[in-house]
Amino acid sequence: MRILLVGASGTVGRAVAEALAPSHELIRAGRHSGDLQVDVTDLASVERMYEAAGPLDAVITTTGHVHFGELADITPAQFNLGLQDKLMGQVNIVLAGIKRLRDGGSFTLTSGITADEPIRLGTNATTVNAAIEGFVRAAATELPRGLRINAVSATLLTESLDAYGSYFPGFEAVPGARVAQVYRRSVEGVGTGRVYTIWQ
Ligand SMILES: NC(=O)c1ccc[n+]([C@@H]2O[C@H](COP(=O)([O-])OP(=O)(O)OC[C@H]3O[C@@H](n4cnc5c(N)ncnc54)[C@H](OP(=O)(O)O)[C@@H]3O)[C@@H](O)[C@H]2O)c1
């Protein structure tokens, strides 16, 4: 398959790229890195990326920042950051991609365990991840031409323990290589409207 991986240089993206590269043609995209540069929050930039990418069988997004902070202190602008970056960034990729993917192609989006397990300082993350999963479930019912869409909800990656471990006390981290297999199941499998979880 020709697979566009948006966020390929990130911690999750690198693991996914390693799992898929041996058996697929990967086109790597990122804000500052990869074969194609894109700002997923900017629809015109997303359209340009698709134009440059050419025909595609699958698109995977492993992007998205959310705001971590005390609920009582979060400003609407900070809350909106997560909505625009992680939620709308991935929604933009799907909306612009529907007419671009080959028949039977697939989208795989990234949510996260906080959709189901709220953490301290994580209201923005839980909101955004739950919205991504709602989008995936509903969009699957309307996609044309046999297109599929799924989300991957992972717990913390082992590779991210140093950076984010303190936000996730009592959560078991999993190696990126295992998380990557879940993305592979979404791309190479038959499921649609699914949220594939890897929580331990
Ligand atoms: N790390 C974990 O443990 C973990 C666990 C579960 C879920 N997740 C979720 O997985 C996603 C990725 O996390 P990560 O830790 O891999 O992040 P990361 O290491 O910061 O990587 C982010 C990737 O997204 C790209 N990117 C950032 N903003 C972009 C934009 N506006 N337009 C296009 N590309 C953009 C970056 O490209 P450049 O490098 O070129 O800037 C980079 O490739 C997030 O949604 C996160 O919530 C992560």
The ligand as an ORCA input file, in Angstrom:
! r2SCAN-3c Opt
* xyz 0 1
  N       3.739      9.441     23.348
  C       2.829      8.714     24.003
  O       3.115      8.034     25.004
  C       1.412      8.701     23.530
  C       0.524      7.749     24.028
  C      -0.791      7.731     23.569
  C      -1.209      8.663     22.643
  N      -0.329      9.588     22.174
  C      -0.795     10.562     21.195
  O      -0.076     10.365     19.995
  C       0.098     11.603     19.327
  C       1.581     11.808     19.053
  O       2.283     11.830     20.279
  P       3.875     11.825     20.290
  O       4.281     11.658     21.702
  O       4.376     10.895     19.241
  O       4.158     13.355     19.841
  P       5.529     13.977     19.328
  O       6.675     13.089     19.623
  O       5.533     15.383     19.818
  O       5.354     14.004     17.731
  C       4.405     14.825     17.097
  C       4.482     14.619     15.600
  O       3.440     15.391     14.995
  C       4.002     16.344     14.091
  N       3.228     17.592     14.236
  C       3.060     18.346     15.362
  N       2.249     19.384     15.097
  C       1.921     19.291     13.777
  C       1.143     20.078     12.886
  N       0.484     21.174     13.303
  N       1.026     19.692     11.606
  C       1.657     18.574     11.174
  N       2.403     17.774     11.944
  C       2.543     18.142     13.236
  C       5.447     16.510     14.503
  O       6.182     16.900     13.334
  P       7.607     17.693     13.449
  O       8.497     16.811     14.265
  O       8.055     17.823     12.044
  O       7.292     18.998     14.124
  C       5.783     15.097     14.972
  O       6.044     14.271     13.838
  C      -0.523     12.671     20.230
  O      -1.844     12.901     19.815
  C      -0.532     12.006     21.596
  O      -1.557     12.497     22.435
  C       0.972      9.619     22.581
*
